[in-house]
Every structure is written in C-alpha cells, then in structure tokens.
Amino acid sequence: MSAPLWHSGFRPFFLGGALYGPVLVALWYGARHGAWVLTGGVIPLPMVHAHELLFGFAVAIVCGVLLTALPSWTGARELRGARLALLAGLWLAGRVAFLFLGKLPITLVMVIDCALLPVLGAMVVPTLSGARWRLFFWSLPPLVGLAAGNVAFYLAAARGSLESMRWSLELGIDALAFLYSLYGGLLVPAFTRNFLRARGQSAAGILLPLEYATALAMVAYAAADLGGAPPAWMAATALGACALHLWRCLRWRGWRTAGEPLLWTLHLGYVWFIFALALRAWSALNRAVPADAWIHAFTLGALGLTMASLMTRVALRHTGRALRVRTPMRAAYFAVLAAALLRLGYAERAYGEWAILGSALLWSGCFLTYAALYGPMLLAPSLARAAGRVTPPTA
C-alpha cells in the first residue's frame, strides 16, 4: 500500500483519534440530553463515555506514539503498509462494533474491539530482534493492563455488573497513567535537554534510582487503587508517587522552556499529572472531594495537553517540517486547559451544566483544530528532508 497514510504509524492513528474524539463527545452529549441512545442502552451512558475515551480515543494516540517512538528509539523496523492498515482497521472496527453493541452480540463486539493491542504486540515484538528493546519491555506491562481492562469491561458488561465495569475502567486508567509516567520520563527530559544544550545551557541527565523509584511508586499506587486499599494507604501511595514525580519534574527545569510551545505544553501537562495524583490523595482523605476528580485532571489536563503537543511535534518533525506551531494550535492548547478546569469545576459542583457543554466544546475544538491543520500533512507525502530514519527531535 503506497498511500502516504500507511507510511508511518502516527498518520492513521493520530488522524483517526483527532476525528473520533470530538465525534464521540458529540454523540455522548446528545445522548446525555435524550437526543438518541448509544449502544442500545446495553451499557450505561457514563460507561460508554469512559470506555470510548479510554479504549477508543486514548488508545489510538498511544498506538501512534508507540509506533513512532519504538523505531526512533530502539532501532526496530517501522510497521507500514498492509500491516499498519490492518491495525488501523482493527481500531476502526472496534469503534463501530462498540457503538452498534445493541444490535450485535456482546461476545462478537468484545472479540473485535479487544483484538487491536494483542495484534499490535504480535507485530511489534518480531521487529525488535537485535534492537535495544528495553523501552518496549517497560511499555509491555501497561499495554497488557490496557488490553486486560478492555476484556474485563466486556465480561462485566455481559454480567450486567456496574461495579466490575468501573473496576475494569480503573485498571485501564491506571495502566495509562503508568504509560504516561514512563514515556513522560523519557520524552520530556530528552526534548528539554536537546533544547537547552543547543542554547548553551546545562540540563539534568537521567537519574536511574529516581526512575526505578517512580516506576515502583506507580505500581504501588495502582495496586492500592485497584485493591480498594483503606483511605490512609490510598493517600500515602498517591502522595508518594506525587512527590517522586514532582522531584522528577523539578530536575528538568521546564520553566526555562517557556518560550517554546512544544516544550512548555509537555511540562505543564506533566504538572497536571502531579496535580491529578495530589487530587487522588485528597479525595481519599476528604469525602467532599469526588473520587473521580483526579481522573478528569489526568485525562483532560495532563493527557489532553500532552497528546495535543506530541501529536503536533510528531506531525511536523516526522513529515519533514519545521517545529513551528501555528497560532490556532497554540490557542487549542489553552482550550484543552480551559476544558479541564471547567470539568473539574463541574465535578466539584462549583459550576452548572453549562460547564459540561463548555468543556466538551473546548476539548473537541482542540482536536478538530489539529485535524484541520495537520490532517493534510498526515495524508500527504513527507518533505524530502524527512526521508529515511528520523532521529529523536532536537526541540
């Protein structure tokens, strides 16, 4: 398959995710106000919303990042052509099958929707032969967690167990949080070091004991969260992870990148992640704080801003363009932040229903802006200077 869309993993998955996210939010908002019914009512609407933003939108972006980072950082062969089209087709088939859940057997939908990540793993692992594949080794457990969470969701839905469905979504979110911690700890400091060194400034290197401690802290946090630990233990693990991530973040000196949109967005997204962990600790100790407030801070604030930034960087760098962010995309970054703040305000009952609509419009507007600006780049051939293997970017 020679179409440019199938030349690199980020192309179909970033474009598909950027378009599907806003469509999903529109479908959810209409169903919320009785305009239609999603999944034939088989799955409660809040679960539909959570499942598709996690296993539909977020997994698409994760696949795009993974399929781009592994060849650049490990020397693995890049998936392209028919194999990439198969992966994108599995993702799309999963989205369609899920939305038609009321008309299709739940077992069939589960098989279709849960096929993507196992097939991705089966395709990627052979390409790592002889490569420096430690990055993928660390990526594997959270990817398995995401895949297991999706299977568990369908099994719970087949039983009609709301509690088990919530647990499976928590498993997926905790796996995504670990993955965010892993790739944030690799990409953000690497981009920052290159940027600062190019300007004659010192930059912190990787501190391995801190990296291992952070990974263990995230495992402990997930275990407490999924195991229903007592509030004190839940707060302790969340605060422990929060403190280590804060130490990590301060070492990177992100404030020195304030003039570069593709860097300050990554650092600010990471700050939102730290804030989300702090919120989780606070909610464990204070029942007045909604238990899911941290999820909105993580998914809308940290993930939303980080994904928008990385998607911009990759689209520019890996298609041979200069790393210059156009004004509409800069505005889109602020739209994501505003969306996160409005959603948190609604969760805390500080704002009314208007905040949900505002948050939905702002978040959707960000990714529609991305699709409008960078979709043509994803569909077109790369510029000549991007030919060949792309090394980790310099800014």
ZIVENSUL-V503432 format. One line per field, one symbol per residue. ss: DSSP state (H for helix, E for strand, L for the rest). phi: phi as a letter, one per 40 degrees, with the letter a starting at -180 (. if undefined). burial: b if it has 9 or more other ideal C-beta (glycine too) atoms within 8 Angstrom, else e. A space follows every 50 residues. Layout:
BEGIN
ss: ???
phi: ???
burial: ???
END
This chain:
BEGIN
ss: LLLHHHLLHHHHHHHHHHHHHHHHHHHHHHHHLLLLLHHHHLLLHHHHHH HHHHHHHHHHHHHHHHHHHHHHHHLLLLLLLHHHHHHHHHHHHHHHHHHL LLLLLHHHHHHHHLHHHHHHHHHHHHHLLLLLLHHHHHHHHHHHHHHHHH HHHHHHHHHLLHHHHHHHHHHHHHHHHHHHHHHHHHHHHHHHHHHHHLLL LLLLLLLHHHHHHHHHHHHHHHHHHHLLLLHHHHHHHHHHHHHHHHHHHH HHLHHHHLLLHHHHHHHHHHHHHHHHHHHHHHHHHLLLLLLLHHHHHHHH HHHHHHHHHHHHHHHHHLLLLLLLLLHHHHHHHHHHHHHHHHHHHHHLLL LLHHHHHHHHHHHHHHHHHHHHHHHHHHHLLLLHHHLLLLLLLLL
phi: .ccddbcaccccccccccccdcccccccccccbgcabcfggcbdddccdc cccccbcccccdccccccccccbbgccccagccccccccccccccccccb dcbbcccccccccccdcccdccccdcccdgccbcdcdcccdccccccccc cccccccccgccccccccccccccccccccccccccccccccccccccbg bcacccbddccccccccccccccccccgcddccccccccccdccccddcc ccfcccbdcbdcbccccccccccccccccccccccbcccdcccccccccc cccdcccdccccdcccccbgbccbccddccccccccccccccccccccgc bcddcccccccccccccccdcccbddcccbcccdcccgcccdcca
burial: eeebbbbbbbbbbbbbbbbbbbebbbbbbbbeeeeeebbeeebebebbbb bbbbbbbbbbbbbbbbbbbbbbbbebebbbeebbbbbbebbbbbbebbbb bbebebebbbebbbbbbbbbbebbeebbeebebebbebbbbbbbbbbbbb bbbbbbbbeeebebbbbbbbbbbbbbbbbbbbbbbbbbbbbbbbbbbeee eebbeeeeebbebbbebbbbbbbbbbeebeeebbbbbbbbbbebbbbbbe bbbbeebeebbbbbbbbbbbbbbbbbbbbbbbbbeeeebeeebbbbbbbb bbbbbbbbbbbbbbbbbbbbbebeeeebbbbbbebbbbbbebbbbbbbee eeeebbbbbbebbbbbbbbbbebbbebbbeebeeebeeeeeebeb
END
